[in-house]
């Protein structure tokens, strides 16, 4: 799975702690909540409702534009791969 923020690499590295809590290197990053349209810092909402991570609040706020652009690029790549 690709990161929407960078277009490459895994979305995030998530591990379970000894007590069952979620531990990740991305817990201090910014995320865009698809349900509310708000930028969040850290893991405020369920993973299915957010995209990222992003390094800044400004980058996360541009997530809808970035999603459209990445989708367009991926669709073009798929067309070229099919021919």
TORBA-165149 format. One record per residue (C-alpha): chain; residue in three letters; y, z, x. Coordinates in nm, 4 decimals. Example, Ala and Ser with C-alpha at 12.3 -4.5 7.8 and 13.67 -1.06 7.14 Angstrom:
residues 2
<"A","Ala",<-0.4500,0.7800,1.2300>>
<"A","Ser",<-0.1060,0.7140,1.3670>>
***
This chain:
residues 83
<"A","Unk",<0.0000,0.0000,0.0000>>
<"A","Unk",<0.3473,-0.0850,0.1289>>
<"A","Unk",<0.6583,0.1241,0.1362>>
<"A","Unk",<0.9309,-0.0137,-0.0866>>
<"A","Unk",<1.1878,0.1275,0.1503>>
<"A","Unk",<1.0696,-0.0617,0.4578>>
<"A","Unk",<0.8356,-0.3272,0.3205>>
<"A","Unk",<0.5650,-0.2194,0.5623>>
<"A","Unk",<0.3390,0.0722,0.6410>>
<"A","Unk",<0.2024,0.3403,0.4117>>
<"A","Unk",<0.4247,0.4885,0.1444>>
<"A","Unk",<0.3725,0.8371,0.2805>>
<"A","Unk",<0.1200,1.0545,0.4558>>
<"A","Unk",<0.0082,1.3265,0.2191>>
<"A","Unk",<-0.2276,1.6099,0.3040>>
<"A","Unk",<-0.3466,1.9177,0.1215>>
<"A","Unk",<-0.2656,2.2499,0.2804>>
<"A","Unk",<-0.5143,2.5353,0.3128>>
<"A","Unk",<-0.3891,2.6852,-0.0137>>
<"A","Unk",<-0.4203,2.3480,-0.1926>>
<"A","Unk",<-0.0477,2.2752,-0.1799>>
<"A","Unk",<0.0720,1.9269,-0.0923>>
<"A","Unk",<0.2093,1.8876,0.2591>>
<"A","Unk",<0.3766,1.5661,0.3760>>
<"A","Unk",<0.5998,1.4384,0.6500>>
<"A","Unk",<0.8230,1.2891,0.3788>>
<"A","Unk",<0.9066,1.6071,0.1885>>
<"A","Unk",<1.2666,1.6058,0.3146>>
<"A","Unk",<1.3287,1.2372,0.2353>>
<"A","Unk",<1.5004,1.0832,-0.0647>>
<"A","Unk",<1.3154,0.9251,-0.3561>>
<"A","Unk",<1.4205,0.7181,-0.6573>>
<"A","Unk",<1.2864,0.8421,-0.9893>>
<"A","Unk",<1.1846,0.5402,-1.1980>>
<"A","Unk",<1.1757,0.7418,-1.5197>>
<"A","Unk",<1.5200,0.9036,-1.4951>>
<"A","Unk",<1.7002,0.6570,-1.2674>>
<"A","Unk",<1.8093,0.9472,-1.0480>>
<"A","Unk",<1.7828,1.0013,-0.6716>>
<"A","Unk",<1.5846,1.3097,-0.5714>>
<"A","Unk",<1.5345,1.4887,-0.2427>>
<"A","Unk",<1.1810,1.5958,-0.1687>>
<"A","Unk",<0.8945,1.6024,-0.4132>>
<"A","Unk",<1.0777,1.6999,-0.7329>>
<"A","Unk",<0.8861,1.4727,-0.9707>>
<"A","Unk",<0.5299,1.3396,-0.9995>>
<"A","Unk",<0.4391,1.0646,-0.7532>>
<"A","Unk",<0.3823,0.8127,-1.0352>>
<"A","Unk",<0.7495,0.8450,-1.1354>>
<"A","Unk",<0.9103,0.7895,-0.7943>>
<"A","Unk",<0.9419,0.5315,-0.5171>>
<"A","Unk",<1.0336,0.5766,-0.1535>>
<"A","Unk",<1.0743,0.7475,0.0775>>
<"A","Unk",<1.4262,0.6601,0.1883>>
<"A","Unk",<1.6236,0.8115,0.4747>>
<"A","Unk",<1.9453,0.8536,0.2769>>
<"A","Unk",<2.0613,0.9128,-0.0776>>
<"A","Unk",<2.2532,0.5831,-0.0647>>
<"A","Unk",<1.9397,0.3857,0.0257>>
<"A","Unk",<1.7409,0.5526,-0.2523>>
<"A","Unk",<2.0125,0.4674,-0.5051>>
<"A","Unk",<1.9594,0.0988,-0.4226>>
<"A","Unk",<1.5853,0.1184,-0.5006>>
<"A","Unk",<1.5969,-0.0991,-0.8158>>
<"A","Unk",<1.7617,-0.3823,-0.6191>>
<"A","Unk",<1.5164,-0.3380,-0.3347>>
<"A","Unk",<1.2182,-0.3418,-0.5715>>
<"A","Unk",<1.3361,-0.6703,-0.7238>>
<"A","Unk",<1.3882,-0.8256,-0.3785>>
<"A","Unk",<1.0520,-0.7087,-0.2415>>
<"A","Unk",<0.8745,-0.8341,-0.5558>>
<"A","Unk",<1.0421,-1.1738,-0.5178>>
<"A","Unk",<0.9411,-1.1906,-0.1496>>
<"A","Unk",<0.5818,-1.0877,-0.2239>>
<"A","Unk",<0.5563,-1.3484,-0.5012>>
<"A","Unk",<0.6836,-1.6189,-0.2643>>
<"A","Unk",<0.4343,-1.5071,0.0015>>
<"A","Unk",<0.1519,-1.5265,-0.2539>>
<"A","Unk",<0.2500,-1.8830,-0.3488>>
<"A","Unk",<0.2503,-1.9892,0.0181>>
<"A","Unk",<-0.0857,-1.8211,0.0835>>
<"A","Unk",<-0.2445,-2.0037,-0.2122>>
<"A","Unk",<-0.1553,-2.3465,-0.0697>>
***
